[in-house]
Every structure is written in structure tokens, then in C-alpha cells.
Amino acid sequence: MAVVELNEQNFEQTINDNPFVIVDFWATWCGPCRTFAPVFEKVSNDHEDIVFAKVNTEEAQGIAAHFQIRSIPTLMIFRDQVIIFSQPGALPESSFRELIGKAQDLDMDQVRADIAKQQGNA
């Protein structure tokens, strides 16, 4: 599957319409972003069931501000509209693949139960 470019118009719908979305927040001037881009693209080709998306933080400043993106690249993983991972920094391919495997293995019913429990205790 090709990597999808997200912007203010399609971000929310992409997250809501897909059960598993990995977002790479990046900018053209960012050296580590340019280094990570081929890894992101390569790994995306092996996961037809996952939407791989990119947000150019210079063009979609509202999205970047909403998610408080302070460092790029930042990877964010959504499963069932829940952010299960958010971390700045480029990953080597092996670490990225391992992260995806862990994200796939998560029991989302348990994640939602844990969130509900935390919100009840807040």
C-alpha cells in the first residue's frame, strides 16, 4: 500500500475509517526525517492491512499543534482510534518492524478497559 499524505482535510477521516494507522510526522528540512522516509516506505509495503501515513508538520501545523509535536520525526500509532504509541526519533528498520509487531499483538479490549479504569481514577 502506498504511503498516504495526511492534511487538515483527511486526517480525522483516515484515523476514524481505519483500524490501524501509523503516522510519521516530518518536515522537508529535517535530516533524520529524510533518513527514516525510505525505511517507512519499505516497511509499509509489507503490511497491506495497516495504513502508513505522513504528516508534513510545516504544511499541517494545526495537526502538529493538536498532537503537541515538538520533535521530528515523531511516530504515532493509532489502533481503533486510540493512540497506543507516540515517540520522537527515527527508528532502524528492525526496531520499526518489532514495534509494529508489538502494536499488532496488543489486546485492544484490554487497552480500552485500562483507559476506562484510568479515567475513572482520574
N, C-alpha and C positions, 0 to 999 in steps of 0.2 A: 504494500500500500504506500502511496506517495505521502510524503510529509505535508501536512495541511498548514497553511498560514492562517493564524487567527488574528482577528482585529475586533474593534468595538462592536461591529455588526454581527459577527458569527461566533464569538467566544461562548456566550451563555448557552446558545442552542447546541453547540458542539459538545459541551460538557453534559448538558441535560439529555441529549439524544444518544449518548454512547456510554456503555457501562465501564469502559476502561480507557482513560486518556492520559498520555504522558506529554507534558508541556515543557518545552525548552524556552526559557526567557533569555533573550540575547540582544546584541546590538552589533552593527556593522563594524564599529571601531574597536571591538573587544577581541584581542588576540586569542585568549582561551576559548572564546565562543567559536571563532573560526576553526580552531583546532578540534573542538568537540563535534562540530557540524557533520563531518564525514562519518564519525562513529555513530551519531544519532541516526543518520540516513541509513547506514549499513544495517544496524540492528533493527530498524523499522521494517526492513524487507523480510525479516524472519518472523514477524508477528502480525499476521493478517487480521487477527482478532482484536488488536489494540490500535487506537488512533494515536498517532505520533503527530504532535503539533508544535509550531514555533510561534512565539510572540516577539516581534521586534519592539523592544522597550522604548525606542525612540519614536516609533510611529504610533504605538498603542500605550501612551503614557498613562491613560486612565486605568487600564488593566493593571499595569505595573504598580501604580499607586495603590489600587484596591488591595492587591496582594502584598503590599509593602516590600517590593523587590528592591533590595539595597545593593546587592552584588550580583554580577552576571559572569558566566551563565548560572542560572538557577533552574534546577529541575523540580517539577511538581507533578505528582501522580494523583489522579482522581480515579476512584473506583466508586461507582454508584453515586456520583456527585459528592463524594466525601474526599477531602484531601487526606491521603494516607502517607504522603511523603513530600517534603519540601526542604531542599538544601541547595545552597550555592556551591559552585565548583564543578569543573569538568571532571568526568569520570573516565578511567580507562575502559576499553570495551568489555573486558572480563568482569569488572566491577558493575558496569551498567547492566550486563546480562544477568548477573547474580541478583541485583536489585529488582529487576523485572520478575525474576523467578519468585523471589520472596513476596512481591506485591501480588502475584498471581495466586500464591498459596494462602493468602490471608482469608480468614473466615469473616466475611463482611457482616454476617448476622452478629457475630461476637463483637466486631468493631462498633456496630451501631448500638449494641447493648452497653458497651463500655462508655460510649459517648453519652448515652442517656443517663447512665449512672453518674458520670462526672458532672453533667449539667444539673442533675438532681441534688448533688452535694455542693454545688457552687453557691 
